[in-house]
Amino acid sequence: MIPQGLKERIDGDFQMSGSATTVRWLPADGLLDELNLLVHPIAVGHGQRLFEDGPTHALKLVKSETFETGVLNLRYEAP
């Protein structure tokens, strides 16, 4: 758990890596400023959705990059 007011107390940025659970938790608590996603070109018939049923969070795509492997690096900012 991130202590309340942490964003206001630090000088600079902090980053966090995590699972789909973490990605859903950050915007729900108002802690997401930027989201970087690596999308791998693999088609599967099942799996966990990144954002399950819940509130909608507007994101703006600010950068995209395609690697030679076909992996996409997508950077979004929360308005």
C-alpha positions as a LaTeX table, in Angstrom:
\begin{tabular}{lrrr}
\hline
Residue & $x$ (\AA) & $y$ (\AA) & $z$ (\AA) \\
\hline
Met1 & 0.00 & 0.00 & 0.00 \\
Ile2 & 1.27 & 3.47 & $-0.90$ \\
Pro3 & 1.17 & 5.89 & 2.06 \\
Gln4 & $-1.36$ & 8.69 & 1.72 \\
Gly5 & 0.23 & 11.91 & 0.44 \\
Leu6 & 3.35 & 10.18 & $-0.89$ \\
Lys7 & 3.13 & 11.88 & $-4.31$ \\
Glu8 & 3.15 & 15.28 & $-2.62$ \\
Arg9 & 6.12 & 14.43 & $-0.34$ \\
Ile10 & 8.63 & 13.21 & $-2.92$ \\
Asp11 & 10.75 & 15.24 & $-5.33$ \\
Gly12 & 10.56 & 13.59 & $-8.74$ \\
Asp13 & 8.89 & 10.51 & $-10.14$ \\
Phe14 & 8.40 & 7.03 & $-8.83$ \\
Gln15 & 7.69 & 3.95 & $-10.86$ \\
Met16 & 5.97 & 0.72 & $-10.08$ \\
Ser17 & 5.84 & $-2.56$ & $-11.96$ \\
Gly18 & 3.08 & $-4.99$ & $-11.32$ \\
Ser19 & 0.32 & $-7.28$ & $-12.33$ \\
Ala20 & $-3.12$ & $-6.55$ & $-13.73$ \\
Thr21 & $-4.32$ & $-6.24$ & $-10.13$ \\
Thr22 & $-1.84$ & $-3.42$ & $-9.50$ \\
Val23 & $-2.77$ & $-1.66$ & $-12.75$ \\
Arg24 & $-6.46$ & $-1.70$ & $-11.76$ \\
Trp25 & $-5.71$ & $-0.51$ & $-8.21$ \\
Leu26 & $-3.63$ & 2.58 & $-9.10$ \\
Pro27 & $-6.23$ & 4.56 & $-11.09$ \\
Ala28 & $-9.00$ & 3.52 & $-8.70$ \\
Asp29 & $-7.05$ & 5.26 & $-5.92$ \\
Gly30 & $-6.06$ & 8.29 & $-8.03$ \\
Leu31 & $-2.39$ & 7.27 & $-8.17$ \\
Leu32 & $-1.90$ & 6.77 & $-11.90$ \\
Asp33 & $-0.23$ & 9.57 & $-13.86$ \\
Glu34 & 1.30 & 7.45 & $-16.62$ \\
Leu35 & 0.82 & 3.87 & $-17.80$ \\
Asn36 & 3.34 & 1.96 & $-19.91$ \\
Leu37 & 2.09 & $-1.24$ & $-21.51$ \\
Leu38 & 4.03 & $-3.87$ & $-23.42$ \\
Val39 & 1.67 & $-5.68$ & $-25.79$ \\
His40 & 2.96 & $-9.01$ & $-27.10$ \\
Pro41 & 1.64 & $-10.35$ & $-30.43$ \\
Ile42 & 0.21 & $-13.58$ & $-29.05$ \\
Ala43 & $-3.40$ & $-14.60$ & $-29.62$ \\
Val44 & $-4.94$ & $-16.67$ & $-26.84$ \\
Gly45 & $-8.47$ & $-17.88$ & $-26.33$ \\
His46 & $-8.61$ & $-16.99$ & $-22.65$ \\
Gly47 & $-6.92$ & $-14.93$ & $-19.99$ \\
Gln48 & $-7.41$ & $-12.15$ & $-17.50$ \\
Arg49 & $-8.57$ & $-8.77$ & $-18.77$ \\
Leu50 & $-6.38$ & $-5.84$ & $-17.83$ \\
Phe51 & $-9.35$ & $-3.73$ & $-16.77$ \\
Glu52 & $-12.30$ & $-5.77$ & $-15.61$ \\
Asp53 & $-15.80$ & $-4.39$ & $-15.13$ \\
Gly54 & $-15.48$ & $-1.23$ & $-13.13$ \\
Pro55 & $-15.09$ & 2.51 & $-13.50$ \\
Thr56 & $-13.76$ & 3.99 & $-16.74$ \\
His57 & $-10.47$ & 5.90 & $-16.62$ \\
Ala58 & $-9.62$ & 8.21 & $-19.51$ \\
Leu59 & $-6.10$ & 7.74 & $-20.85$ \\
Lys60 & $-4.30$ & 9.61 & $-23.62$ \\
Leu61 & $-1.81$ & 7.77 & $-25.85$ \\
Val62 & 1.33 & 9.91 & $-25.91$ \\
Lys63 & 3.90 & 7.53 & $-27.40$ \\
Ser64 & 4.03 & 4.20 & $-29.20$ \\
Glu65 & 6.98 & 2.13 & $-30.31$ \\
Thr66 & 7.13 & $-1.17$ & $-32.18$ \\
Phe67 & 10.08 & $-3.47$ & $-31.56$ \\
Glu68 & 11.49 & $-5.86$ & $-34.18$ \\
Thr69 & 9.79 & $-8.73$ & $-32.35$ \\
Gly70 & 6.37 & $-7.15$ & $-32.94$ \\
Val71 & 5.98 & $-6.15$ & $-29.29$ \\
Leu72 & 4.32 & $-2.76$ & $-28.84$ \\
Asn73 & 5.42 & $-0.33$ & $-26.14$ \\
Leu74 & 2.49 & 2.01 & $-25.44$ \\
Arg75 & 2.69 & 5.00 & $-23.12$ \\
Tyr76 & $-0.50$ & 6.61 & $-21.83$ \\
Glu77 & $-1.01$ & 9.60 & $-19.58$ \\
Ala78 & $-3.94$ & 10.18 & $-17.28$ \\
Pro79 & $-5.44$ & 13.63 & $-17.93$ \\
\hline
\end{tabular}
